[in-house]
């Protein structure tokens, strides 16, 4: 039985670490991009981002000031038991986010969409976001905290219901147009991690794109060779746009293009696009059934 206070502590520390520590695969990819770029402005943008991450890890500020939308992606096992049941996850998340905001690890950016009133703690209807999957063996609980920056979500989210006749060529055109529109003025803080969902219903499609952008390690490709080949083709095409870090001239508009697919209706071809900014914030807490918590920036 995993205690409620353990879950809250894990969520708090994971979202705090997500805001203050750059994941190792992201750092490695940004360093590789820095080594590749030749334009002075492109190199400077990457140097500043890596310096900010270094300073944040030493306790001086955040990886990026815009901590955006607080999100938790949770994985449980068939035998996982929580004190109070799974209903406590919402309460734990709200307590963790409220505390992290009060301690200035999260910026209070969540507001009522109609009145624009800001509660000041990033808590309200729909936030923090909680996504639960029962796909682990045994009785553990994994929590991936993602403070997703506003720019990448606001300027890097697109959806289109295509015709089946548009085919793969239409998908390619749509994705490249989205990369250009999202990255050309540095709107999503490129080099971005691009998630693409193909198939399903509108909400399934958008959800796949979001998870592909946020939760897949850099360099990991889809298990289907056909999808993996499309990922690589789109990544190389994005490098030929002439767009680099923060919209400067360069080759690294993106760090990765990650695609996920689902079966869909024979009459439709839904495609969704979601971008994650260059700092790629996410941190994972792993809770064993005896209450031990381990934290890692590595995702498998």
Rosetta blueprint (number, residue, H / E / L):
1 X L
2 X E
3 X L
4 X H
5 X H
6 X H
7 X H
8 X H
9 X H
10 X H
11 X H
12 X H
13 X H
14 X H
15 X H
16 X H
17 X H
18 X H
19 X H
20 X H
21 X L
22 X L
23 X L
24 X H
25 X H
26 X H
27 X H
28 X H
29 X H
30 X H
31 X H
32 X H
33 X H
34 X H
35 X H
36 X H
37 X L
38 X L
39 X L
40 X H
41 X H
42 X H
43 X H
44 X H
45 X H
46 X H
47 X H
48 X H
49 X H
50 X H
51 X H
52 X H
53 X H
54 X H
55 X H
56 X H
57 X H
58 X L
59 X L
60 X L
61 X L
62 X L
63 X L
64 X L
65 X L
66 X L
67 X L
68 X L
69 X E
70 X E
71 X E
72 X E
73 X E
74 X E
75 X E
76 X E
77 X E
78 X L
79 X L
80 X L
81 X L
82 X E
83 X L
84 X L
85 X L
86 X L
87 X L
88 X H
89 X H
90 X H
91 X H
92 X H
93 X H
94 X H
95 X H
96 X H
97 X H
98 X H
99 X H
100 X H
101 X H
102 X H
103 X L
104 X L
105 X L
106 X L
107 X L
108 X L
109 X L
110 X L
111 X E
112 X L
113 X L
114 X L
115 X L
116 X L
117 X L
118 X E
119 X L
120 X L
121 X L
122 X L
123 X L
124 X E
125 X L
126 X L
127 X E
128 X L
129 X E
130 X E
131 X E
132 X E
133 X E
134 X E
135 X E
136 X E
137 X L
138 X L
139 X L
140 X L
141 X E
142 X E
143 X E
144 X E
145 X E
146 X E
147 X E
148 X E
149 X L
150 X H
151 X H
152 X H
153 X H
154 X H
155 X H
156 X L
157 X E
158 X E
159 X E
160 X E
161 X E
162 X E
163 X L
164 X H
165 X H
166 X H
167 X H
168 X H
169 X H
170 X H
171 X H
172 X H
173 X H
174 X H
175 X H
176 X H
177 X H
178 X H
179 X H
180 X H
181 X H
182 X H
183 X H
184 X L
185 X L
186 X L
187 X L
188 X L
189 X L
190 X L
191 X L
192 X E
193 X E
194 X E
195 X E
196 X E
197 X E
198 X E
199 X E
200 X L
201 X L
202 X H
203 X H
204 X H
205 X H
206 X H
207 X H
208 X H
209 X H
210 X H
211 X H
212 X H
213 X H
214 X H
215 X H
216 X L
217 X L
218 X L
219 X L
220 X L
221 X L
222 X L
223 X L
224 X L
225 X H
226 X H
227 X H
228 X H
229 X H
230 X H
231 X H
232 X H
233 X H
234 X H
235 X H
236 X H
237 X H
238 X H
239 X L
240 X L
241 X L
242 X L
243 X E
244 X L
245 X H
246 X H
247 X H
248 X L
249 X E
250 X L
251 X L
252 X L
253 X L
254 X E
255 X E
256 X E
257 X E
258 X E
259 X E
260 X E
261 X E
262 X E
263 X L
264 X L
265 X L
266 X L
267 X L
268 X L
269 X E
270 X E
271 X E
272 X E
273 X E
274 X E
275 X E
276 X E
277 X L
278 X L
279 X L
280 X L
281 X L
282 X L
283 X E
284 X E
285 X E
286 X E
287 X E
288 X L
289 X L
290 X L
291 X L
292 X L
293 X E
294 X E
295 X E
296 X E
297 X L
298 X L
299 X L
300 X L
